[in-house]
């Protein structure tokens, strides 16, 4: 007889679930997920559990942070504001990658891990997880470094 499910079992289950959910979203709104598709995804409660509005404003972001959702009320049903760094206001084609990473917090709360966020975003965009991670790192470098800066060592610095 097996024991009760463990936290690790739950994490593995969530990881599989976010991969499946990401593929379902891609099948429904893809194959290309751009700005317009992202707006449709945010309105679809089968994709995003709670109302979520995008605001380009860095005042609520930590240094180096690309985006972050904040609850608009005491209960998740009140919705979320997804604060996105204003650097991406004129680069709307890049916003889906940033927002998809953060949507696991809207849908699953603090139990979701960075691995879950990478898996979900990569699945929706239809890219390998490592490629998705590199894209996010490049975007983080854009806001963290002065114009013209290029990192030559290829190291990971974004978390």
C-alpha positions in Angstrom: 0.0 0.0 0.0 1.4 3.4 -1.0 1.6 6.3 1.4 0.0 9.7 1.0 1.2 11.9 -1.9 4.2 14.0 -1.0 5.0 17.6 -1.8 7.4 16.3 -4.4 4.5 14.3 -6.0 2.4 17.5 -6.1 5.3 19.4 -7.7 5.8 16.8 -10.3 2.1 16.7 -11.0 2.0 20.5 -11.4 4.9 20.4 -13.7 3.1 17.9 -16.0 -0.1 19.9 -15.7 1.5 23.3 -16.8 3.2 21.6 -19.8 -0.2 20.1 -20.9 -2.0 23.4 -20.2 0.6 25.3 -22.2 0.2 23.0 -25.2 -3.6 23.3 -25.0 -3.2 27.1 -25.1 -0.8 26.9 -28.0 -3.2 24.6 -29.9 -6.1 27.1 -29.3 -4.3 30.4 -29.9 -1.2 29.5 -31.9 0.9 28.5 -33.5 2.3 32.1 -33.2 1.6 33.8 -29.9 1.9 37.5 -30.3 0.5 40.5 -28.6 -3.1 40.0 -29.9 -3.1 36.3 -29.0 -1.8 37.2 -25.5 -4.7 39.6 -25.0 -7.1 36.9 -26.0 -5.5 34.4 -23.7 -5.8 36.8 -20.7 -9.5 37.0 -21.4 -10.0 33.2 -21.6 -10.8 31.8 -18.1 -9.8 28.4 -19.3 -6.3 29.8 -19.8 -6.0 32.4 -17.0 -7.9 31.6 -13.9 -8.5 35.2 -12.8 -8.9 38.5 -14.6 -5.5 39.9 -15.5 -4.7 43.3 -16.9 -1.3 44.4 -18.3 0.1 47.7 -17.1 3.5 49.0 -18.3 5.0 50.4 -15.1 8.2 49.5 -13.3 7.4 51.1 -10.0 6.0 47.8 -8.6 8.9 45.8 -10.0 12.1 44.9 -8.2 15.4 45.9 -9.9 15.9 43.7 -12.9 12.4 42.2 -12.8 10.7 42.0 -16.2 7.1 41.7 -14.9 5.2 40.6 -11.9 1.5 40.1 -11.1 -0.1 41.8 -8.1 -3.6 41.0 -6.8 -6.0 43.9 -7.1 -8.0 42.9 -4.1 -8.0 40.6 -1.1 -9.3 37.6 -3.0 -7.9 36.3 -6.3 -11.3 36.6 -7.9 -10.8 40.4 -7.8 -8.1 39.9 -10.5 -4.5 40.8 -11.0 -2.5 43.6 -12.5 0.4 42.3 -14.5 3.1 45.0 -14.2 5.4 44.8 -17.2 8.6 46.8 -17.5 7.9 49.8 -19.7 11.0 49.0 -21.8 8.7 46.5 -23.6 5.9 48.9 -24.3 7.4 49.5 -27.8 8.3 45.8 -28.1 4.9 44.2 -27.9 6.0 41.1 -29.7 8.3 40.3 -26.8 5.7 40.8 -24.1 4.1 37.3 -24.4 7.3 35.6 -23.2 7.5 37.8 -20.2 3.8 37.6 -19.2 3.5 33.8 -19.8 6.3 33.2 -17.3 4.4 35.1 -14.6 1.0 33.6 -15.4 1.8 30.5 -13.3 1.6 32.8 -10.3 -1.8 34.0 -11.3 -3.1 30.5 -12.0 -1.3 28.4 -9.3 0.0 30.9 -6.7 3.2 30.7 -4.8 3.3 26.9 -5.1 4.4 27.3 -8.7 8.1 27.2 -9.2 10.4 29.0 -11.7 10.7 25.6 -13.4 6.9 25.5 -13.8 7.0 29.0 -15.2 9.7 28.1 -17.8 7.8 24.9 -18.7 4.5 26.7 -19.1 6.0 29.6 -21.2 8.0 27.3 -23.4 5.0 25.1 -24.0 2.7 28.0 -25.0 5.4 29.4 -27.3 6.3 26.0 -28.7 10.0 26.3 -28.0 12.5 24.3 -26.0 12.6 25.3 -22.4 16.3 26.2 -22.6 15.6 28.5 -25.6 12.8 30.1 -23.6 15.1 30.6 -20.7 17.8 32.2 -22.9 15.2 34.6 -24.3 14.1 35.7 -20.9 17.8 36.2 -19.9 18.4 38.4 -23.0 15.3 40.4 -22.1 16.5 40.8 -18.5 19.9 42.0 -19.8 18.1 44.6 -21.9 16.7 46.3 -18.9 19.6 45.7 -16.6 22.4 47.0 -18.8 23.1 50.3 -20.5 22.4 50.5 -24.2 25.1 48.8 -26.3 26.0 46.3 -23.5 26.4 42.7 -24.6 27.2 39.9 -22.2 30.0 37.8 -23.8 30.3 34.9 -21.3 26.8 33.5 -21.9 26.3 33.0 -18.2 22.9 32.8 -16.6 22.2 35.7 -14.3 18.4 36.0 -14.4 16.3 34.2 -11.8 
